[in-house]
Amino acid sequence: MPDLMSKLKHAGRVVVGGTWGLVAWSLSGVSAVAMVIWGIKAVAIPLLMLKTASWGIWGLGVLREAKTRPPLPPPSDPS
């Protein structure tokens, strides 16, 4: 069961994108708040640039996390 939990935790980190993914999700949230505050017409170009950057950062985070291996469970004692 601990093996399953470590695999699920690793899969969650891959989906989120790790630390870089959290930065990207924060940028995306900031751009959404800016759109609500100032309106879509005022932030259209900067919003497009922020969204493009956040998707790129998230993609890099996902690739980086996917390359890492989850920690191996400790060996069980056969006796």
C-alpha positions in Angstrom: 0.0 0.0 0.0 2.8 2.5 0.7 4.1 1.8 -2.8 0.7 2.9 -4.3 0.7 6.0 -2.2 4.2 7.0 -3.4 3.1 6.4 -7.0 0.0 8.5 -6.5 2.0 11.3 -4.9 4.5 11.3 -7.7 1.7 11.3 -10.3 0.1 14.3 -8.6 3.4 16.1 -8.7 3.7 15.4 -12.4 0.2 16.7 -13.1 0.7 19.9 -11.1 4.2 20.4 -12.5 6.1 20.5 -9.2 7.5 23.8 -8.0 7.5 25.3 -11.5 3.9 24.2 -12.0 2.9 26.1 -8.8 4.5 29.2 -10.2 2.7 28.8 -13.5 -0.7 28.2 -11.7 0.0 31.4 -9.7 0.7 33.4 -12.8 -2.5 32.1 -14.3 -4.5 33.1 -11.2 -3.0 36.6 -11.3 -4.0 37.0 -14.9 -7.5 35.9 -14.1 -7.8 38.4 -11.3 -6.5 41.2 -13.5 -9.1 40.3 -16.1 -11.8 40.6 -13.5 -10.5 43.8 -12.1 -9.7 45.7 -15.3 -11.7 43.9 -17.9 -10.8 41.9 -20.9 -10.3 44.9 -23.2 -7.7 46.5 -21.0 -5.6 43.4 -20.4 -6.0 41.5 -23.7 -2.4 41.5 -24.9 -0.8 41.2 -21.5 -3.2 38.4 -20.6 -2.3 36.5 -23.8 1.4 36.9 -22.9 0.9 35.8 -19.3 -1.2 32.8 -20.3 1.4 31.8 -22.9 4.2 32.1 -20.4 2.3 30.2 -17.7 1.5 27.3 -20.1 5.2 27.1 -21.1 6.4 27.2 -17.5 3.8 24.5 -16.5 4.9 22.3 -19.5 8.6 22.6 -18.4 7.6 21.7 -14.8 5.6 18.7 -16.0 8.5 17.5 -18.2 11.0 18.0 -15.3 8.8 16.1 -12.8 8.1 13.3 -15.3 11.8 12.6 -15.6 12.2 12.2 -11.8 11.7 8.8 -10.4 9.5 8.2 -7.3 11.5 7.0 -4.3 11.7 3.3 -4.0 10.0 1.6 -1.0 12.2 0.1 1.6 12.9 -3.6 1.0 10.8 -5.9 3.1 12.4 -8.5 5.4 11.7 -12.0 4.0 12.2 -13.6 7.4 
